[in-house]
Amino acid sequence: MIFGLKMKNSLFILLGAAIFAFGLVHFNMQNNLAEGGFTGITLLLYFLFGLDPAITNLALNIPLFFIGWKLLGRQMFLYTVLGTVAVSMFLSIFQRYMIHMPLQHDMTLAALFAGVFIGVGLGIIFRYGGTTGGVDIIARLVYKYKGISMGKTMFAFDAAVITLSLIYLSYREAMYTLVAVFLAARVIDFMQEGGYAAKGATIISEKSEEIANRILTEMERGVTVLKGRGSYTKRDRDVLYCVVAKNELPRLKNVIMSVDPHAFVAVTDVHDVLGEGFTLDEQKRPLEQ
């Protein structure tokens, strides 16, 4: 660790900053697309007054650094400084060594590229504990204290900035900007919730003990036994809950149906899984991701 920062987290934050800055320079700036949040303000200043986004990005975020320090703690503050400085650094590099790829003839493609690059870049930064300053800090605070996803908070703030950006945007460019921002928000949420999707199964059966044993021995997955009571029958019975990988779901269903074809099974999406069998091995040691 350097200054309390994990090397892995720092490297991924740098990677995310590079992807974010690449998308901003090559798809937003080259195709006259706006962006939301503080980044959108830097683009507004760029298109109206020719101010360098690499510089204005730092200038706008300095006051928020202090908010980050007070409310998010030392480590996240340092990750925020790293992310913000890295974005400005890569913005400067990509503007100097720009790859010309104008897509004005296909603005749908330009909007999709912008949304994916910005969403992936910010998603990586968020997932490894960082932000890029600005509304990213606000979004993380809202997520931390209110439980509202960062993507939704950013989208609301972005809409206000994009409305202001109509000063220089045509209505056509504004609509494509909204497409890019919406896509970026969805990508951010996807990466925050976890790219690894699992399935949670709630099982109610007269043969719950046999089903649980089969799952344990044949699939090597844990099963939690909950105590339930039928509201109609007033009978007490065991309720099983099991989380499996997405590709294990058909096998789980076969195990259940082979024991009790009349079992009640409710399957739900599980967006992120921590613990033994998923992020820890049998000795409780972290699995390599």
Contacts in CASP RR format, 6 or more apart in sequence:
PFRMAT RR
TARGET T0000
AUTHOR 0000-0000-0000
METHOD contacts of the structure
MODEL  1
MIFGLKMKNSLFILLGAAIFAFGLVHFNMQNNLAEGGFTGITLLLYFLFG
LDPAITNLALNIPLFFIGWKLLGRQMFLYTVLGTVAVSMFLSIFQRYMIH
MPLQHDMTLAALFAGVFIGVGLGIIFRYGGTTGGVDIIARLVYKYKGISM
GKTMFAFDAAVITLSLIYLSYREAMYTLVAVFLAARVIDFMQEGGYAAKG
ATIISEKSEEIANRILTEMERGVTVLKGRGSYTKRDRDVLYCVVAKNELP
RLKNVIMSVDPHAFVAVTDVHDVLGEGFTLDEQKRPLEQ
1 7 0 8 1.000
2 10 0 8 1.000
3 78 0 8 1.000
4 75 0 8 1.000
4 78 0 8 1.000
5 75 0 8 1.000
5 78 0 8 1.000
5 79 0 8 1.000
5 82 0 8 1.000
8 128 0 8 1.000
9 79 0 8 1.000
9 128 0 8 1.000
9 129 0 8 1.000
9 130 0 8 1.000
10 79 0 8 1.000
10 82 0 8 1.000
12 124 0 8 1.000
12 125 0 8 1.000
12 127 0 8 1.000
12 128 0 8 1.000
13 79 0 8 1.000
13 82 0 8 1.000
13 83 0 8 1.000
13 86 0 8 1.000
13 124 0 8 1.000
13 125 0 8 1.000
13 128 0 8 1.000
13 129 0 8 1.000
13 130 0 8 1.000
14 82 0 8 1.000
14 83 0 8 1.000
14 86 0 8 1.000
15 121 0 8 1.000
15 124 0 8 1.000
16 120 0 8 1.000
16 121 0 8 1.000
16 122 0 8 1.000
16 123 0 8 1.000
16 124 0 8 1.000
16 125 0 8 1.000
17 83 0 8 1.000
17 86 0 8 1.000
17 87 0 8 1.000
17 89 0 8 1.000
17 90 0 8 1.000
17 121 0 8 1.000
17 125 0 8 1.000
17 132 0 8 1.000
18 86 0 8 1.000
18 90 0 8 1.000
19 117 0 8 1.000
19 120 0 8 1.000
19 121 0 8 1.000
19 124 0 8 1.000
20 87 0 8 1.000
20 90 0 8 1.000
20 117 0 8 1.000
20 118 0 8 1.000
20 119 0 8 1.000
20 121 0 8 1.000
20 122 0 8 1.000
20 125 0 8 1.000
20 132 0 8 1.000
21 87 0 8 1.000
21 90 0 8 1.000
21 91 0 8 1.000
21 93 0 8 1.000
21 94 0 8 1.000
22 90 0 8 1.000
22 94 0 8 1.000
22 117 0 8 1.000
23 113 0 8 1.000
23 114 0 8 1.000
23 117 0 8 1.000
23 118 0 8 1.000
24 35 0 8 1.000
24 39 0 8 1.000
24 43 0 8 1.000
24 53 0 8 1.000
24 91 0 8 1.000
24 114 0 8 1.000
24 117 0 8 1.000
24 118 0 8 1.000
25 91 0 8 1.000
25 94 0 8 1.000
25 95 0 8 1.000
25 98 0 8 1.000
26 94 0 8 1.000
26 98 0 8 1.000
26 99 0 8 1.000
26 101 0 8 1.000
26 113 0 8 1.000
26 117 0 8 1.000
27 33 0 8 1.000
27 101 0 8 1.000
27 103 0 8 1.000
27 110 0 8 1.000
27 113 0 8 1.000
27 114 0 8 1.000
27 115 0 8 1.000
27 117 0 8 1.000
27 180 0 8 1.000
28 34 0 8 1.000
28 35 0 8 1.000
28 43 0 8 1.000
28 114 0 8 1.000
28 118 0 8 1.000
28 180 0 8 1.000
29 43 0 8 1.000
29 46 0 8 1.000
29 53 0 8 1.000
29 95 0 8 1.000
30 98 0 8 1.000
30 100 0 8 1.000
30 101 0 8 1.000
30 102 0 8 1.000
30 103 0 8 1.000
31 102 0 8 1.000
31 103 0 8 1.000
31 104 0 8 1.000
31 107 0 8 1.000
31 110 0 8 1.000
31 114 0 8 1.000
32 47 0 8 1.000
32 104 0 8 1.000
32 169 0 8 1.000
32 173 0 8 1.000
33 110 0 8 1.000
33 111 0 8 1.000
33 114 0 8 1.000
33 173 0 8 1.000
33 176 0 8 1.000
33 177 0 8 1.000
33 180 0 8 1.000
34 40 0 8 1.000
34 43 0 8 1.000
34 44 0 8 1.000
34 161 0 8 1.000
34 162 0 8 1.000
34 165 0 8 1.000
34 169 0 8 1.000
34 173 0 8 1.000
34 174 0 8 1.000
34 177 0 8 1.000
35 43 0 8 1.000
35 114 0 8 1.000
35 118 0 8 1.000
35 158 0 8 1.000
35 161 0 8 1.000
35 162 0 8 1.000
35 177 0 8 1.000
35 180 0 8 1.000
35 181 0 8 1.000
36 135 0 8 1.000
36 154 0 8 1.000
36 157 0 8 1.000
36 158 0 8 1.000
36 159 0 8 1.000
36 161 0 8 1.000
36 162 0 8 1.000
36 165 0 8 1.000
36 181 0 8 1.000
37 134 0 8 1.000
37 135 0 8 1.000
37 154 0 8 1.000
37 157 0 8 1.000
37 158 0 8 1.000
37 161 0 8 1.000
38 57 0 8 1.000
38 60 0 8 1.000
38 61 0 8 1.000
38 133 0 8 1.000
38 134 0 8 1.000
38 135 0 8 1.000
39 53 0 8 1.000
39 57 0 8 1.000
39 132 0 8 1.000
40 158 0 8 1.000
40 161 0 8 1.000
40 162 0 8 1.000
40 165 0 8 1.000
41 56 0 8 1.000
41 60 0 8 1.000
41 161 0 8 1.000
42 51 0 8 1.000
42 53 0 8 1.000
42 56 0 8 1.000
42 57 0 8 1.000
42 60 0 8 1.000
43 53 0 8 1.000
43 165 0 8 1.000
44 161 0 8 1.000
44 164 0 8 1.000
44 165 0 8 1.000
44 167 0 8 1.000
44 168 0 8 1.000
45 51 0 8 1.000
45 53 0 8 1.000
45 56 0 8 1.000
46 52 0 8 1.000
46 53 0 8 1.000
46 56 0 8 1.000
47 168 0 8 1.000
48 167 0 8 1.000
48 168 0 8 1.000
52 92 0 8 1.000
52 95 0 8 1.000
53 91 0 8 1.000
53 95 0 8 1.000
54 88 0 8 1.000
54 89 0 8 1.000
54 91 0 8 1.000
54 92 0 8 1.000
54 95 0 8 1.000
55 88 0 8 1.000
57 84 0 8 1.000
57 87 0 8 1.000
57 88 0 8 1.000
57 91 0 8 1.000
58 84 0 8 1.000
58 85 0 8 1.000
58 88 0 8 1.000
60 134 0 8 1.000
61 84 0 8 1.000
61 132 0 8 1.000
61 133 0 8 1.000
61 134 0 8 1.000
64 133 0 8 1.000
64 134 0 8 1.000
64 137 0 8 1.000
65 77 0 8 1.000
65 80 0 8 1.000
65 81 0 8 1.000
65 84 0 8 1.000
65 133 0 8 1.000
67 137 0 8 1.000
68 76 0 8 1.000
68 77 0 8 1.000
68 80 0 8 1.000
68 137 0 8 1.000
69 77 0 8 1.000
71 141 0 8 1.000
72 80 0 8 1.000
72 137 0 8 1.000
72 140 0 8 1.000
72 141 0 8 1.000
72 144 0 8 1.000
76 129 0 8 1.000
76 130 0 8 1.000
76 131 0 8 1.000
76 140 0 8 1.000
79 128 0 8 1.000
79 129 0 8 1.000
79 130 0 8 1.000
79 131 0 8 1.000
80 130 0 8 1.000
80 131 0 8 1.000
80 132 0 8 1.000
80 133 0 8 1.000
80 136 0 8 1.000
80 137 0 8 1.000
82 130 0 8 1.000
83 125 0 8 1.000
83 130 0 8 1.000
83 131 0 8 1.000
83 132 0 8 1.000
83 133 0 8 1.000
84 131 0 8 1.000
84 132 0 8 1.000
84 133 0 8 1.000
87 132 0 8 1.000
103 109 0 8 1.000
103 110 0 8 1.000
103 113 0 8 1.000
104 110 0 8 1.000
107 172 0 8 1.000
107 173 0 8 1.000
107 176 0 8 1.000
108 176 0 8 1.000
108 179 0 8 1.000
110 176 0 8 1.000
110 180 0 8 1.000
111 176 0 8 1.000
111 177 0 8 1.000
111 179 0 8 1.000
111 180 0 8 1.000
111 183 0 8 1.000
112 179 0 8 1.000
112 180 0 8 1.000
112 183 0 8 1.000
114 180 0 8 1.000
114 184 0 8 1.000
115 179 0 8 1.000
115 180 0 8 1.000
115 181 0 8 1.000
115 183 0 8 1.000
115 184 0 8 1.000
115 187 0 8 1.000
116 183 0 8 1.000
116 184 0 8 1.000
116 187 0 8 1.000
118 180 0 8 1.000
118 184 0 8 1.000
119 183 0 8 1.000
119 184 0 8 1.000
119 185 0 8 1.000
119 187 0 8 1.000
119 188 0 8 1.000
119 191 0 8 1.000
120 187 0 8 1.000
120 191 0 8 1.000
122 132 0 8 1.000
122 136 0 8 1.000
122 184 0 8 1.000
122 188 0 8 1.000
123 187 0 8 1.000
123 188 0 8 1.000
123 191 0 8 1.000
123 192 0 8 1.000
124 191 0 8 1.000
125 131 0 8 1.000
125 132 0 8 1.000
125 136 0 8 1.000
126 136 0 8 1.000
126 140 0 8 1.000
126 150 0 8 1.000
126 188 0 8 1.000
126 191 0 8 1.000
126 192 0 8 1.000
127 191 0 8 1.000
127 192 0 8 1.000
127 194 0 8 1.000
130 136 0 8 1.000
131 137 0 8 1.000
131 139 0 8 1.000
131 140 0 8 1.000
135 153 0 8 1.000
135 154 0 8 1.000
135 157 0 8 1.000
135 158 0 8 1.000
136 150 0 8 1.000
136 154 0 8 1.000
138 153 0 8 1.000
138 157 0 8 1.000
139 150 0 8 1.000
139 151 0 8 1.000
139 153 0 8 1.000
139 154 0 8 1.000
139 157 0 8 1.000
140 150 0 8 1.000
142 148 0 8 1.000
142 150 0 8 1.000
142 153 0 8 1.000
143 149 0 8 1.000
143 150 0 8 1.000
143 153 0 8 1.000
149 189 0 8 1.000
149 192 0 8 1.000
150 188 0 8 1.000
150 189 0 8 1.000
150 192 0 8 1.000
151 185 0 8 1.000
151 186 0 8 1.000
151 188 0 8 1.000
151 189 0 8 1.000
151 192 0 8 1.000
152 185 0 8 1.000
152 189 0 8 1.000
154 185 0 8 1.000
154 188 0 8 1.000
155 181 0 8 1.000
155 182 0 8 1.000
155 185 0 8 1.000
158 181 0 8 1.000
158 185 0 8 1.000
159 178 0 8 1.000
159 181 0 8 1.000
162 169 0 8 1.000
162 174 0 8 1.000
162 177 0 8 1.000
162 178 0 8 1.000
162 181 0 8 1.000
165 174 0 8 1.000
165 177 0 8 1.000
166 174 0 8 1.000
169 177 0 8 1.000
193 271 0 8 1.000
193 272 0 8 1.000
194 271 0 8 1.000
194 272 0 8 1.000
195 271 0 8 1.000
196 272 0 8 1.000
196 273 0 8 1.000
196 278 0 8 1.000
197 246 0 8 1.000
197 269 0 8 1.000
197 270 0 8 1.000
197 271 0 8 1.000
198 243 0 8 1.000
198 244 0 8 1.000
198 245 0 8 1.000
198 246 0 8 1.000
198 269 0 8 1.000
198 270 0 8 1.000
198 273 0 8 1.000
198 278 0 8 1.000
199 243 0 8 1.000
199 244 0 8 1.000
199 245 0 8 1.000
199 246 0 8 1.000
199 248 0 8 1.000
199 249 0 8 1.000
199 252 0 8 1.000
199 267 0 8 1.000
199 268 0 8 1.000
199 269 0 8 1.000
199 270 0 8 1.000
200 241 0 8 1.000
200 242 0 8 1.000
200 243 0 8 1.000
200 244 0 8 1.000
200 267 0 8 1.000
200 268 0 8 1.000
200 269 0 8 1.000
200 270 0 8 1.000
201 240 0 8 1.000
201 241 0 8 1.000
201 242 0 8 1.000
201 243 0 8 1.000
201 244 0 8 1.000
201 249 0 8 1.000
201 252 0 8 1.000
201 256 0 8 1.000
201 265 0 8 1.000
201 266 0 8 1.000
201 267 0 8 1.000
201 268 0 8 1.000
202 239 0 8 1.000
202 240 0 8 1.000
202 241 0 8 1.000
202 265 0 8 1.000
202 266 0 8 1.000
202 267 0 8 1.000
202 268 0 8 1.000
203 211 0 8 1.000
203 239 0 8 1.000
203 240 0 8 1.000
203 241 0 8 1.000
203 242 0 8 1.000
203 256 0 8 1.000
203 263 0 8 1.000
203 264 0 8 1.000
203 265 0 8 1.000
204 237 0 8 1.000
204 239 0 8 1.000
204 240 0 8 1.000
204 263 0 8 1.000
204 264 0 8 1.000
204 265 0 8 1.000
205 211 0 8 1.000
205 240 0 8 1.000
205 256 0 8 1.000
205 259 0 8 1.000
205 260 0 8 1.000
205 262 0 8 1.000
205 263 0 8 1.000
205 264 0 8 1.000
206 237 0 8 1.000
206 260 0 8 1.000
206 262 0 8 1.000
207 259 0 8 1.000
207 260 0 8 1.000
207 263 0 8 1.000
208 225 0 8 1.000
208 237 0 8 1.000
208 238 0 8 1.000
208 239 0 8 1.000
208 240 0 8 1.000
209 238 0 8 1.000
210 259 0 8 1.000
210 260 0 8 1.000
211 240 0 8 1.000
211 255 0 8 1.000
211 256 0 8 1.000
211 259 0 8 1.000
211 260 0 8 1.000
211 263 0 8 1.000
212 223 0 8 1.000
212 225 0 8 1.000
212 240 0 8 1.000
214 255 0 8 1.000
214 258 0 8 1.000
214 259 0 8 1.000
215 221 0 8 1.000
215 222 0 8 1.000
215 223 0 8 1.000
215 240 0 8 1.000
215 242 0 8 1.000
215 252 0 8 1.000
215 255 0 8 1.000
216 222 0 8 1.000
216 223 0 8 1.000
218 255 0 8 1.000
219 244 0 8 1.000
219 248 0 8 1.000
219 251 0 8 1.000
219 252 0 8 1.000
219 255 0 8 1.000
221 242 0 8 1.000
221 243 0 8 1.000
221 244 0 8 1.000
221 248 0 8 1.000
221 252 0 8 1.000
221 277 0 8 1.000
222 242 0 8 1.000
223 240 0 8 1.000
223 241 0 8 1.000
223 242 0 8 1.000
224 240 0 8 1.000
224 241 0 8 1.000
224 242 0 8 1.000
225 238 0 8 1.000
225 239 0 8 1.000
225 240 0 8 1.000
226 238 0 8 1.000
226 239 0 8 1.000
226 240 0 8 1.000
226 241 0 8 1.000
227 236 0 8 1.000
227 238 0 8 1.000
227 239 0 8 1.000
228 236 0 8 1.000
228 237 0 8 1.000
228 238 0 8 1.000
228 239 0 8 1.000
229 235 0 8 1.000
229 236 0 8 1.000
229 237 0 8 1.000
230 236 0 8 1.000
230 237 0 8 1.000
242 252 0 8 1.000
243 270 0 8 1.000
243 273 0 8 1.000
243 278 0 8 1.000
244 251 0 8 1.000
244 252 0 8 1.000
249 267 0 8 1.000
253 265 0 8 1.000
256 263 0 8 1.000
256 265 0 8 1.000
257 263 0 8 1.000
273 279 0 8 1.000
274 280 0 8 1.000
276 282 0 8 1.000
276 284 0 8 1.000
277 287 0 8 1.000
278 287 0 8 1.000
279 286 0 8 1.000
279 287 0 8 1.000
279 289 0 8 1.000
280 286 0 8 1.000
280 287 0 8 1.000
281 287 0 8 1.000
END
